[in-house]
Amino acid sequence: MSDYLLIDQPSILRYVFYPRNDYTVCPKNAFDISVTVEDNVSILCRAYKGEDRWPWILYFHGNGEVVSDYDEIAPFYTERGLNLVVADYRGYGMSEGIPTLTNIVRDAHTIFKGIKKELTNRGYRDELWIMGRSLGSISALELAYHYQDNIMGLIVESGFPSIVNILIHLGVPVYNTKLDRFHKESLEMIQRIFIPTLIIHGEYDTLVPLKEGEDLYTHMGTEEKHLLIIPGANHNDIMFKGFEQYFDALKRFIEITDKTLY
């Protein structure tokens, strides 16, 4: 794990996290999972389930989003035979604690293990595909690096290889001279990820520029990688600008990497 303590400074974090405490009652086709990540701190995850035999995607959402936002998005996954588990961050939705980059990276490990255990206990498939959108790409890449033998594949939407370039791009005041080393370590970690990977990015993303997605694709160690660029899409309309492309690529990627089909 890279040393996010270098970045976890109040002057920087106020630009990084935009927590909301919004919450909706769990829909009938879903169930909530509370994962304890620290004493008196739990993270809410929401599982949207179709059929038992369908693949499961563990999804880390973008900044400014919360689990319950996916009540309306999850049907797009289940309509395509994909079960979805969406994880919050500390301080988001009904989750407790204070969000920091160090916390979201550490918590990702506990969430991953907790979700696998919960699925096993319920008698569902416990093979997981990991997906991260924007800020969630940090958690997804962390898990992809550490659990390569236990993850079916990695999906990154509107993500980036290192948060350093994003902070600079957004004009966040970054003064720590050690960040060059942090950036280098982040790239080295990605170069050691060898599981199948799908990267999706918007052509006109102004928040996380397309170059970040292209750099992520270039540095991924795996030879089983694909970059899908959605024409005309920005950061927050990517799914709907290229709806058919987006979900066709996602479904095809899952089918190709689902070992139970062979």
Order of alpha helices (4+ residues) and beta strands (2+ residues): alpha-beta-beta-beta-alpha-beta-alpha-beta-alpha-beta-alpha-alpha-beta-alpha-beta-alpha-alpha
